[in-house]
Amino acid sequence: MRRGLIVFLLALLASPCLLAQQTQEQMASYYFSQGAYEQAVELYESLYKSAANKFNYQMLLRSYTELGEYKKAESLINKRIKQYSADLTLRVDLGVLYTRKGDSKKARRAFEEAVEQVKVDAKQASELAMAFESADQPDYAIRTYQRLRDNTKNRYLYVPEMAALYGRKGNYEGMVREYFDLLDHSPRSMSSIQVSLQRMMLDGDGERVSEALRNILMERIQTQPNNVQNVDMMIWFTLQQRDFEFALSQAIAMDRRFPDQQAEAVWRVTQVARSNGDLSVARDGYAYLVKKGTQHPYYMESRVGELQVMFEQYTRQMSDKAAATQLIERYESAIAELGKTPATVPLLRNYANLLAYHADNMQAAADILSDVLEMDQLKPQVRDEVKMDYGDLLLVAGDVWEASLIYMQVEKANKNDVLGSQAKFRNAKLSYYHHDFEWAKSQLDVLRSSTSKLIANDAMEMSLLISDNMEQDSTFDMLEIFADADLLLYRNLLDSAWLRYDEIEHRTLSHPLLDDVLMRKAQIRIKQERYVDADTLLGQLYAFYPDGMLADDALFMRAQLAEEKLQQPDKAKGYYETLLTDFPSSIYIDQVRKRYNEIKKH
């Protein structure tokens, strides 16, 4: 206890001095920040005499320099060099001072002396390089790291720092070579190297970084044909460039050269291409993996994936019944081979969709979905997705209330996720079909804030459709007819739907629904494979409503018809050009750009 009292009393005695020093430091900092360098110098000289630490040194040096007191600054640095000769950063201070004085010869000499004194102390070299970098002398920083490497015979010291310095100088080839030398030494560093390169492509001069990376990759692949890391990096790079076709060709070449990799790169590229909407490349990738045989580790997933992509292509394109028949046959063959199991549920769902909506076989589709729902090991979310499909079938068959009940069950079981929002949206559509417009709109307005962008957009479009026409027509007569026609179209009763849409055109010459009527009629004609008629209707829509919400939809559909059904590539090209120039924010713009470039090639 006595010892503690003594310590306490000593602290009391020391505290006034400590307090005075802290106050002096604060005052010096304040004067410096206000540009009162003369007052700052007086205080920092006093502080430096009592405590010659690096901070006080640096602040005193900065104060001298700001005042133009170069002789005092030089004297301060030289005295500190004699006292702390191992601190090579002091010579950088001297060089910076000479540079400020305009004496470039002495500045170079100071910088050179600093680099020459680097031996094998990595910490000392690192501090010196950082000092050079702070002084905007990247060349000397690079030479510092290089000298350390030479002295230690370790080529791989400070690779990220060296690469960053090369990048700062705009020497992207030097930067990339640093990373590849490290990759040769440490293959496990590939992921971190890819992150660094990706950051440079995004934040730096992306085009020049990409060019340097491409050139060095090509060089290394030619000179080191048996280095698998080079090919893997080329695949990664082409994926960053979204050149999925070339990435797949590289992955296939890699598989043939390195069969022990089990075509993992092919699988990876295929999955990335599919997730980015390049279905043709994804289909080619899956087909390649399927051909490797049933014993290949990716066979099952690729067999399923190939058919799923074909189904997506079919539903995206304006395909005819013959294409549907061929696709159904492929599904039947796959299901016969793979069986009906939880792993093949994606196949079974698409197969049921094809039968119900493209082969007019509702009962067979319902039977397939019923078989899926009876599977014991089905995940709850998958079960609910299949229940939604079954609810859609019931709606098409006219069993509205049973469909609504299923949607409500799914929504209740998945309140806070996308599936619940999908179920809510379908129930809102059902209310719309049955003229309960205010209720439907209230549900759709809730869904406009959905985390799913697709659901939010669909909900917004439908809500606007209802609200615009509720305002125009207090009796809702036209909207009721339109909703009736939409339900008939959903149920694939095309002729009946056409007559109801026709009724709106005959009853009014001016109404907000008329552009929607033209779009629906065009969709009916496409389903009926009457493509010339569909094109005419879309042309009328664009001519009458060039500033409407459906204008870009009409143009895109005309381009698809011209390219895929009417064999008029020049017209398609013209439509795509109009979309690119007049509708740059259209949701179709990525597809438009791709199709336009494809047509230009031919």
C-alpha positions as CSV (number, residue, x, y, z in Angstrom):
1,M,0.0,0.0,0.0
2,R,2.9,2.4,0.8
3,R,4.4,1.6,-2.6
4,G,1.2,2.5,-4.3
5,L,1.0,5.8,-2.5
6,I,4.5,6.7,-3.6
7,V,3.6,6.0,-7.3
8,F,0.5,8.1,-7.0
9,L,2.5,11.1,-5.5
10,L,5.1,10.8,-8.3
11,A,2.4,10.9,-10.9
12,L,1.0,14.1,-9.3
13,L,4.4,15.7,-9.5
14,A,4.9,14.7,-13.1
15,S,1.5,15.6,-14.4
16,P,2.1,19.4,-14.6
17,C,5.1,18.8,-16.9
18,L,3.2,16.3,-19.0
19,L,0.2,18.7,-19.2
20,A,2.5,21.5,-20.3
21,Q,4.0,19.3,-23.0
22,Q,0.6,18.2,-24.3
23,T,-0.5,21.8,-24.4
24,Q,2.6,22.8,-26.3
25,E,2.0,20.0,-28.9
26,Q,-1.6,21.1,-29.4
27,M,-0.5,24.7,-29.9
28,A,2.2,23.8,-32.3
29,S,-0.3,21.7,-34.3
30,Y,-2.8,24.5,-34.3
31,Y,-0.3,27.1,-35.5
32,F,0.9,24.7,-38.3
33,S,-2.7,24.0,-39.5
34,Q,-3.4,27.7,-39.6
35,G,-0.3,28.5,-41.6
36,A,1.4,30.3,-38.8
37,Y,4.7,28.5,-39.4
38,E,7.0,30.9,-37.5
39,Q,5.1,30.2,-34.3
40,A,5.0,26.5,-35.1
41,V,8.7,26.4,-35.6
42,E,9.4,27.9,-32.2
43,L,7.3,25.3,-30.5
44,Y,8.5,22.4,-32.6
45,E,12.2,23.4,-32.0
46,S,11.5,23.3,-28.3
47,L,9.6,20.0,-28.5
48,Y,12.3,18.4,-30.6
49,K,15.0,19.4,-28.1
50,S,13.1,17.7,-25.3
51,A,11.9,14.8,-27.4
52,A,13.7,14.0,-30.6
53,N,11.2,11.5,-31.8
54,K,10.3,11.1,-35.5
55,F,7.0,12.9,-35.3
56,N,8.6,16.1,-33.8
57,Y,11.3,15.8,-36.4
58,Q,8.9,15.5,-39.3
59,M,6.8,18.5,-38.1
60,L,9.8,20.7,-37.5
61,L,11.1,19.8,-41.0
62,R,7.8,20.6,-42.6
63,S,7.6,23.9,-40.8
64,Y,11.2,24.9,-41.9
65,T,10.3,23.9,-45.5
66,E,7.1,25.9,-45.5
67,L,9.0,28.9,-44.3
68,G,11.7,28.4,-47.0
69,E,14.3,27.9,-44.2
70,Y,16.1,25.3,-46.4
71,K,19.5,25.6,-44.7
72,K,18.0,24.8,-41.3
73,A,16.0,22.0,-42.8
74,E,19.1,20.5,-44.5
75,S,21.1,20.8,-41.2
76,L,18.2,19.1,-39.3
77,I,18.2,16.2,-41.8
78,N,22.0,15.8,-41.8
79,K,22.2,15.8,-38.1
80,R,19.5,13.1,-37.8
81,I,21.2,11.0,-40.5
82,K,24.4,11.0,-38.4
83,Q,22.4,10.0,-35.4
84,Y,20.2,7.4,-37.1
85,S,22.2,6.2,-40.1
86,A,20.1,3.0,-40.5
87,D,17.0,5.1,-41.2
88,L,17.3,5.3,-45.0
89,T,14.1,7.3,-45.3
90,L,16.0,10.4,-44.0
91,R,17.9,10.5,-47.3
92,V,14.5,10.6,-49.1
93,D,13.7,13.7,-47.0
94,L,17.0,15.2,-48.1
95,G,16.3,14.4,-51.7
96,V,12.8,15.9,-51.5
97,L,14.3,19.0,-49.9
98,Y,16.8,19.4,-52.7
99,T,14.0,18.9,-55.3
100,R,12.0,21.7,-53.6
101,K,15.1,23.9,-53.8
102,G,15.4,23.1,-57.5
103,D,18.7,21.2,-57.2
104,S,17.8,18.0,-59.1
105,K,21.4,16.8,-59.2
106,K,21.8,16.7,-55.4
107,A,18.3,15.2,-55.1
108,R,19.2,12.3,-57.4
109,R,22.4,11.7,-55.4
110,A,20.5,11.5,-52.2
111,F,18.0,9.1,-53.6
112,E,20.8,7.0,-55.2
113,E,22.6,6.8,-51.8
114,A,19.5,5.6,-50.1
115,V,19.0,2.8,-52.6
116,E,22.6,1.8,-52.5
117,Q,22.5,1.2,-48.8
118,V,19.7,-1.4,-49.0
119,K,21.1,-4.8,-48.0
120,V,19.0,-7.7,-46.8
121,D,16.8,-6.0,-44.1
122,A,13.3,-6.4,-45.6
123,K,11.7,-4.0,-43.0
124,Q,14.3,-1.3,-43.8
125,A,13.7,-1.7,-47.5
126,S,10.0,-1.6,-47.2
127,E,10.1,1.6,-45.2
128,L,12.4,3.2,-47.8
129,A,10.2,2.1,-50.7
130,M,7.1,3.6,-49.0
131,A,9.0,6.8,-48.3
132,F,9.8,7.0,-52.0
133,E,6.2,6.3,-52.9
134,S,5.0,9.1,-50.6
135,A,7.5,11.4,-52.2
136,D,6.1,10.5,-55.7
137,Q,9.2,8.7,-56.7
138,P,7.8,5.3,-57.9
139,D,10.9,4.5,-59.9
140,Y,13.2,4.6,-56.8
141,A,10.6,2.6,-54.9
142,I,10.8,-0.1,-57.6
143,R,14.6,0.0,-57.5
144,T,14.5,-0.4,-53.7
145,Y,12.4,-3.6,-53.8
146,Q,14.5,-4.9,-56.8
147,R,17.8,-4.3,-54.9
148,L,16.4,-6.2,-51.9
149,R,15.4,-9.1,-54.2
150,D,18.8,-9.2,-55.7
151,N,20.6,-9.1,-52.4
152,T,18.4,-11.8,-50.8
153,K,18.2,-13.9,-54.0
154,N,14.4,-13.9,-53.5
155,R,12.5,-13.0,-56.7
156,Y,9.1,-13.1,-55.0
157,L,9.5,-10.5,-52.2
158,Y,6.9,-7.7,-52.2
159,V,5.1,-8.8,-55.4
160,P,1.8,-6.9,-54.6
161,E,3.7,-3.8,-53.8
162,M,5.8,-4.0,-57.0
163,A,2.8,-4.7,-59.1
164,A,1.0,-1.7,-57.6
165,L,3.9,0.5,-58.3
166,Y,4.1,-0.6,-62.0
167,G,0.3,0.0,-62.2
168,R,0.7,3.5,-60.8
169,K,3.3,4.3,-63.4
170,G,1.0,2.9,-66.2
171,N,3.4,0.1,-66.9
172,Y,0.7,-2.6,-67.0
173,E,2.9,-5.1,-68.7
174,G,5.3,-4.9,-65.8
175,M,2.5,-5.2,-63.3
176,V,1.0,-8.3,-65.0
177,R,4.4,-10.0,-65.3
178,E,4.9,-9.5,-61.5
179,Y,1.6,-11.4,-60.9
180,F,2.4,-14.2,-63.3
181,D,5.9,-14.7,-61.8
182,L,4.2,-15.1,-58.4
183,L,1.7,-17.5,-60.0
184,D,4.5,-19.7,-61.2
185,H,6.0,-19.7,-57.8
186,S,2.8,-20.1,-55.8
187,P,-0.2,-21.5,-57.9
188,R,-2.4,-21.2,-54.8
189,S,-2.2,-17.4,-55.1
190,M,-4.3,-17.5,-58.3
191,S,-7.5,-16.3,-56.6
192,S,-5.9,-13.3,-54.9
193,I,-4.1,-12.4,-58.2
194,Q,-7.4,-12.5,-60.0
195,V,-9.0,-10.2,-57.5
196,S,-6.1,-7.7,-57.9
197,L,-6.2,-7.8,-61.7
198,Q,-10.0,-7.5,-61.7
199,R,-9.7,-4.4,-59.4
200,M,-7.2,-2.8,-61.9
201,M,-9.4,-3.5,-64.9
202,L,-12.4,-1.9,-63.1
203,D,-10.6,1.0,-61.3
204,G,-7.6,1.7,-63.6
205,D,-7.2,2.1,-67.3
206,G,-9.3,-1.0,-68.0
207,E,-8.6,-1.2,-71.7
208,R,-4.8,-1.0,-71.4
209,V,-4.8,-3.4,-68.4
210,S,-6.8,-5.9,-70.5
211,E,-4.6,-5.5,-73.5
212,A,-1.4,-6.2,-71.4
213,L,-3.0,-9.2,-69.7
214,R,-4.2,-10.6,-73.1
215,N,-0.8,-10.2,-74.7
216,I,1.1,-11.8,-71.9
217,L,-1.3,-14.6,-71.6
218,M,-1.0,-15.4,-75.3
219,E,2.8,-15.2,-75.0
220,R,2.9,-17.6,-72.0
221,I,0.4,-20.1,-73.5
222,Q,2.7,-20.3,-76.6
223,T,5.9,-20.6,-74.7
224,Q,4.6,-22.7,-71.8
225,P,2.0,-25.0,-73.4
226,N,2.0,-27.5,-70.5
227,N,1.3,-24.8,-67.8
228,V,-2.3,-25.4,-66.8
229,Q,-2.4,-22.1,-64.8
230,N,-1.9,-20.1,-67.9
231,V,-4.9,-21.6,-69.7
232,D,-7.0,-21.3,-66.5
233,M,-6.0,-17.6,-66.3
234,M,-6.9,-17.1,-70.0
235,I,-10.4,-18.7,-69.3
236,W,-10.8,-16.4,-66.3
237,F,-9.8,-13.4,-68.3
238,T,-12.2,-14.1,-71.2
239,L,-15.0,-14.6,-68.7
240,Q,-14.3,-11.1,-67.4
241,Q,-14.5,-9.8,-70.9
242,R,-17.8,-11.7,-71.3
243,D,-16.5,-13.5,-74.3
244,F,-18.1,-16.8,-73.3
245,E,-17.7,-18.5,-76.7
246,F,-13.9,-18.0,-76.6
247,A,-13.8,-19.0,-72.9
248,L,-15.6,-22.3,-73.8
249,S,-13.2,-23.0,-76.6
250,Q,-10.3,-22.5,-74.3
251,A,-11.9,-24.7,-71.6
252,I,-12.4,-27.5,-74.1
253,A,-8.8,-27.2,-75.3
254,M,-7.7,-27.3,-71.7
255,D,-9.8,-30.5,-71.1
256,R,-8.2,-32.2,-74.1
257,R,-4.7,-31.3,-73.0
258,F,-5.2,-31.9,-69.3
259,P,-7.9,-34.7,-69.0
260,D,-7.1,-35.2,-65.3
261,Q,-8.9,-31.9,-64.6
262,Q,-12.2,-33.7,-65.3
263,A,-13.4,-30.9,-67.5
264,E,-14.0,-28.7,-64.5
265,A,-13.2,-25.6,-66.5
266,V,-15.8,-26.5,-69.1
267,W,-18.4,-26.9,-66.4
268,R,-17.4,-23.6,-64.9
269,V,-17.6,-21.6,-68.1
270,T,-20.9,-23.3,-69.0
271,Q,-22.5,-22.3,-65.7
272,V,-21.2,-18.7,-66.0
273,A,-22.4,-18.4,-69.6
274,R,-25.9,-19.6,-68.6
275,S,-26.1,-17.3,-65.6
276,N,-25.3,-14.4,-67.9
277,G,-27.9,-15.3,-70.4
278,D,-25.6,-16.7,-73.2
279,L,-27.8,-19.8,-73.7
280,S,-26.1,-20.9,-77.0
281,V,-22.7,-21.2,-75.3
282,A,-24.2,-22.9,-72.3
283,R,-26.0,-25.4,-74.5
284,D,-22.7,-26.2,-76.3
285,G,-20.9,-26.6,-73.0
286,Y,-23.5,-29.0,-71.6
287,A,-23.6,-31.0,-74.9
288,Y,-19.8,-31.4,-74.8
289,L,-20.0,-32.7,-71.2
290,V,-22.9,-35.1,-72.1
291,K,-20.8,-36.6,-74.9
292,K,-18.2,-37.6,-72.4
293,G,-20.5,-40.4,-71.2
294,T,-22.6,-41.5,-68.3
295,Q,-19.6,-42.2,-66.1
296,H,-18.4,-38.6,-66.2
297,P,-18.9,-36.7,-62.9
298,Y,-20.8,-33.9,-64.7
299,Y,-23.0,-36.1,-66.8
300,M,-26.2,-36.0,-64.8
301,E,-26.1,-32.2,-64.2
302,S,-25.2,-31.6,-67.8
303,R,-28.0,-33.8,-69.2
304,V,-30.5,-31.8,-67.1
305,G,-28.8,-28.5,-67.8
306,E,-28.8,-29.0,-71.6
307,L,-32.5,-29.6,-71.7
308,Q,-33.2,-26.7,-69.3
309,V,-31.3,-24.4,-71.7
310,M,-33.1,-25.8,-74.7
311,F,-36.4,-25.1,-72.9
312,E,-35.3,-21.5,-72.1
313,Q,-34.3,-21.0,-75.8
314,Y,-37.7,-22.4,-76.9
315,T,-39.7,-20.1,-74.6
316,R,-37.6,-17.0,-75.5
317,Q,-37.8,-17.5,-79.2
318,M,-40.9,-17.5,-81.4
319,S,-40.8,-21.3,-81.8
320,D,-43.5,-23.3,-83.6
321,K,-45.3,-26.5,-82.7
322,A,-42.8,-28.6,-84.7
323,A,-40.0,-27.4,-82.4
324,A,-42.2,-28.1,-79.4
325,T,-42.7,-31.7,-80.6
326,Q,-39.0,-32.3,-81.0
327,L,-38.2,-30.8,-77.6
328,I,-40.9,-33.0,-76.0
329,E,-39.4,-36.1,-77.6
330,R,-36.0,-35.2,-76.1
331,Y,-37.5,-34.7,-72.7
332,E,-39.2,-38.1,-72.9
333,S,-35.9,-39.7,-73.8
334,A,-34.1,-38.1,-70.9
335,I,-36.8,-38.9,-68.4
336,A,-36.8,-42.5,-69.6
337,E,-33.0,-42.7,-69.1
338,L,-32.7,-40.7,-65.8
339,G,-36.0,-41.6,-64.2
340,K,-38.4,-39.6,-62.0
341,T,-36.4,-38.5,-59.0
342,P,-35.8,-35.3,-57.0
343,A,-32.7,-34.8,-59.1
344,T,-34.8,-34.7,-62.3
345,V,-37.6,-32.5,-61.0
346,P,-36.4,-29.5,-63.2
347,L,-36.9,-31.8,-66.2
348,L,-40.3,-32.9,-65.1
349,R,-41.5,-29.4,-64.5
350,N,-40.4,-28.2,-67.9
351,Y,-41.9,-31.3,-69.6
352,A,-45.2,-30.7,-67.9
353,N,-45.1,-27.0,-69.1
354,L,-44.5,-28.2,-72.7
355,L,-47.3,-30.7,-72.6
356,A,-49.8,-28.2,-71.0
357,Y,-49.1,-25.0,-73.0
358,H,-47.5,-26.2,-76.2
359,A,-49.1,-29.6,-76.9
360,D,-52.6,-29.1,-75.5
361,N,-52.3,-32.1,-73.1
362,M,-53.4,-30.7,-69.8
363,Q,-54.2,-34.0,-68.2
364,A,-50.8,-35.5,-68.9
365,A,-49.1,-32.4,-67.5
366,A,-51.3,-32.6,-64.3
367,D,-50.4,-36.3,-63.9
368,I,-46.6,-35.5,-64.1
369,L,-46.9,-32.7,-61.5
370,S,-49.0,-35.0,-59.2
371,D,-46.2,-37.7,-59.4
372,V,-43.6,-35.1,-58.4
373,L,-45.7,-33.9,-55.4
374,E,-45.9,-37.5,-54.2
375,M,-42.1,-37.9,-54.0
376,D,-41.0,-38.4,-50.3
377,Q,-37.6,-36.6,-50.3
378,L,-38.7,-33.4,-52.1
379,K,-37.4,-30.2,-50.5
380,P,-40.1,-27.9,-49.1
381,Q,-39.3,-25.1,-51.5
382,V,-39.2,-27.4,-54.5
383,R,-42.6,-28.8,-53.5
384,D,-44.1,-25.3,-53.3
385,E,-42.7,-24.4,-56.7
386,V,-44.3,-27.5,-58.2
387,K,-47.6,-26.6,-56.3
388,M,-47.4,-23.2,-58.0
389,D,-47.1,-25.0,-61.4
390,Y,-50.1,-27.1,-60.5
391,G,-52.1,-24.0,-59.5
392,D,-51.3,-22.5,-62.9
393,L,-52.7,-25.6,-64.6
394,L,-55.9,-25.3,-62.6
395,L,-56.3,-21.7,-63.6
396,V,-55.9,-22.6,-67.3
397,A,-58.4,-25.4,-66.8
398,G,-60.9,-22.9,-65.3
399,D,-60.7,-24.1,-61.7
400,V,-60.1,-20.5,-60.4
401,W,-60.8,-21.0,-56.7
402,E,-58.7,-24.1,-56.3
403,A,-55.9,-22.3,-58.0
404,S,-56.3,-19.3,-55.7
405,L,-56.2,-21.6,-52.7
406,I,-52.9,-23.2,-53.8
407,Y,-51.4,-19.7,-54.4
408,M,-52.4,-18.6,-50.9
409,Q,-50.9,-21.8,-49.3
410,V,-47.6,-21.2,-51.1
411,E,-47.6,-17.5,-50.1
412,K,-48.2,-18.3,-46.5
413,A,-45.4,-20.9,-46.4
414,N,-42.9,-18.5,-48.0
415,K,-43.8,-15.1,-46.7
416,N,-40.4,-13.5,-46.7
417,D,-38.9,-14.8,-49.9
418,V,-39.2,-14.6,-53.7
419,L,-41.5,-17.6,-54.0
420,G,-44.0,-16.0,-51.6
421,S,-43.9,-12.9,-53.8
422,Q,-44.5,-15.0,-56.9
423,A,-47.5,-16.6,-55.3
424,K,-48.9,-13.2,-54.2
425,F,-48.4,-11.9,-57.7
426,R,-50.3,-14.8,-59.3
427,N,-53.2,-14.3,-56.9
428,A,-53.3,-10.6,-57.7
429,K,-53.5,-11.5,-61.4
430,L,-56.3,-13.9,-60.6
431,S,-58.2,-11.1,-58.9
432,Y,-57.6,-8.9,-62.0
433,Y,-59.0,-11.6,-64.2
434,H,-62.1,-11.6,-62.1
435,H,-62.6,-7.8,-62.2
436,D,-61.6,-7.2,-58.5
437,F,-59.3,-4.4,-59.7
438,E,-59.0,-2.4,-56.6
439,W,-57.9,-5.5,-54.5
440,A,-55.6,-6.6,-57.3
441,K,-54.0,-3.1,-57.4
442,S,-53.5,-3.0,-53.7
443,Q,-51.6,-6.3,-53.8
444,L,-49.6,-5.3,-56.8
445,D,-48.5,-2.0,-55.1
446,V,-47.2,-4.0,-52.2
447,L,-45.2,-6.2,-54.7
448,R,-43.6,-3.2,-56.4
449,S,-41.1,-3.1,-53.5
450,S,-40.3,-6.8,-53.9
451,T,-36.7,-7.9,-53.6
452,S,-37.1,-9.6,-56.9
453,K,-36.6,-7.1,-59.7
454,L,-38.6,-9.2,-62.2
455,I,-41.6,-9.4,-59.9
456,A,-41.4,-5.8,-59.0
457,N,-41.3,-4.7,-62.7
458,D,-44.2,-7.1,-63.6
459,A,-46.2,-5.8,-60.6
460,M,-45.5,-2.2,-61.5
461,E,-46.6,-2.7,-65.2
462,M,-49.9,-4.4,-64.1
463,S,-50.6,-1.9,-61.4
464,L,-50.2,1.0,-64.0
465,L,-52.4,-0.9,-66.5
466,I,-55.2,-1.0,-63.9
467,S,-54.8,2.5,-62.4
468,D,-54.5,4.2,-65.9
469,N,-57.7,2.6,-67.0
470,M,-59.6,2.9,-63.7
471,E,-59.1,6.7,-64.0
472,Q,-60.2,6.8,-67.7
473,D,-63.3,4.6,-67.3
474,S,-65.3,4.9,-64.0
475,T,-67.5,1.9,-65.0
476,F,-64.4,-0.2,-65.9
477,D,-66.2,-1.6,-68.9
478,M,-63.2,-1.6,-71.2
479,L,-60.9,-2.9,-68.5
480,E,-63.3,-5.7,-67.7
481,I,-63.4,-6.8,-71.3
482,F,-59.6,-6.6,-71.5
483,A,-59.2,-8.7,-68.3
484,D,-61.6,-11.3,-69.8
485,A,-59.5,-11.4,-72.9
486,D,-56.3,-11.7,-71.0
487,L,-57.6,-14.7,-69.1
488,L,-58.7,-16.4,-72.3
489,L,-55.2,-15.7,-73.8
490,Y,-53.7,-17.2,-70.6
491,R,-55.8,-20.3,-71.1
492,N,-54.6,-20.4,-74.7
493,L,-58.2,-19.9,-76.1
494,L,-56.8,-17.8,-78.8
495,D,-59.8,-17.2,-81.1
496,S,-62.0,-16.3,-78.1
497,A,-59.4,-13.9,-76.8
498,W,-59.1,-12.2,-80.2
499,L,-62.8,-11.6,-80.3
500,R,-62.8,-9.9,-76.9
501,Y,-59.8,-7.7,-77.8
502,D,-61.6,-6.9,-81.1
503,E,-64.6,-5.7,-79.1
504,I,-62.6,-3.0,-77.4
505,E,-61.4,-1.7,-80.8
506,H,-65.0,-1.6,-82.1
507,R,-66.4,0.2,-79.1
508,T,-63.9,3.0,-78.8
509,L,-61.7,5.1,-81.0
510,S,-59.5,6.5,-78.2
511,H,-58.6,4.6,-75.1
512,P,-55.4,3.9,-73.1
513,L,-55.9,0.2,-73.7
514,L,-55.6,0.3,-77.5
515,D,-51.8,0.0,-77.6
516,D,-52.1,-3.0,-75.2
517,V,-54.8,-4.5,-77.5
518,L,-52.5,-4.3,-80.5
519,M,-49.7,-6.0,-78.5
520,R,-52.0,-8.8,-77.3
521,K,-53.3,-9.4,-80.8
522,A,-49.7,-9.6,-82.1
523,Q,-48.9,-12.2,-79.4
524,I,-51.9,-14.2,-80.6
525,R,-50.9,-14.2,-84.2
526,I,-47.3,-15.3,-83.2
527,K,-48.8,-18.2,-81.3
528,Q,-50.9,-19.1,-84.4
529,E,-47.7,-18.8,-86.5
530,R,-49.2,-16.0,-88.6
531,Y,-46.0,-14.0,-88.5
532,V,-46.7,-11.5,-91.3
533,D,-50.0,-10.5,-89.5
534,A,-48.1,-10.2,-86.2
535,D,-45.5,-8.0,-87.8
536,T,-48.2,-5.7,-89.3
537,L,-49.9,-5.3,-85.9
538,L,-46.5,-4.5,-84.2
539,G,-45.8,-2.0,-86.9
540,Q,-49.2,-0.3,-86.2
541,L,-48.4,-0.2,-82.5
542,Y,-45.0,1.5,-83.0
543,A,-46.4,3.9,-85.6
544,F,-49.4,5.0,-83.5
545,Y,-47.6,5.0,-80.1
546,P,-43.9,5.7,-80.7
547,D,-43.5,7.2,-77.2
548,G,-45.6,4.6,-75.4
549,M,-44.4,2.1,-72.9
550,L,-44.7,-0.7,-75.4
551,A,-42.7,0.9,-78.2
552,D,-39.4,-0.8,-77.5
553,D,-41.2,-4.1,-77.0
554,A,-42.9,-3.8,-80.4
555,L,-39.5,-3.0,-82.1
556,F,-37.7,-5.9,-80.5
557,M,-40.5,-8.3,-81.4
558,R,-40.4,-7.0,-85.0
559,A,-36.7,-7.5,-85.1
560,Q,-37.1,-11.1,-83.8
561,L,-39.8,-11.9,-86.4
562,A,-37.7,-10.4,-89.2
563,E,-34.6,-12.3,-88.2
564,E,-36.1,-15.7,-87.2
565,K,-39.3,-16.1,-89.1
566,L,-39.5,-13.8,-92.1
567,Q,-35.8,-14.2,-93.2
568,Q,-35.3,-10.4,-93.4
569,P,-32.0,-9.8,-91.7
570,D,-31.6,-6.3,-93.1
571,K,-34.9,-5.2,-91.6
572,A,-33.9,-6.9,-88.3
573,K,-30.7,-4.9,-88.4
574,G,-32.6,-1.7,-88.9
575,Y,-34.9,-2.4,-86.0
576,Y,-31.9,-3.2,-83.8
577,E,-30.2,0.0,-84.8
578,T,-33.3,2.0,-83.8
579,L,-33.4,0.3,-80.5
580,L,-29.7,1.1,-79.8
581,T,-30.1,4.8,-80.7
582,D,-33.6,5.6,-79.5
583,F,-34.0,3.2,-76.6
584,P,-30.6,2.9,-74.9
585,S,-32.2,2.1,-71.5
586,S,-34.5,-0.7,-72.8
587,I,-34.5,-3.9,-70.9
588,Y,-33.6,-5.6,-74.2
589,I,-30.5,-3.6,-74.9
590,D,-28.0,-6.4,-74.1
591,Q,-29.8,-8.9,-76.3
592,V,-30.2,-6.2,-79.0
593,R,-26.4,-5.4,-79.0
594,K,-25.5,-9.1,-79.3
595,R,-28.0,-9.8,-82.1
596,Y,-27.0,-6.6,-84.0
597,N,-23.3,-7.6,-83.9
598,E,-24.1,-11.1,-85.0
599,I,-26.0,-9.8,-88.1
600,K,-23.2,-7.4,-88.9
601,K,-20.8,-10.4,-89.0
602,H,-22.8,-12.0,-91.8
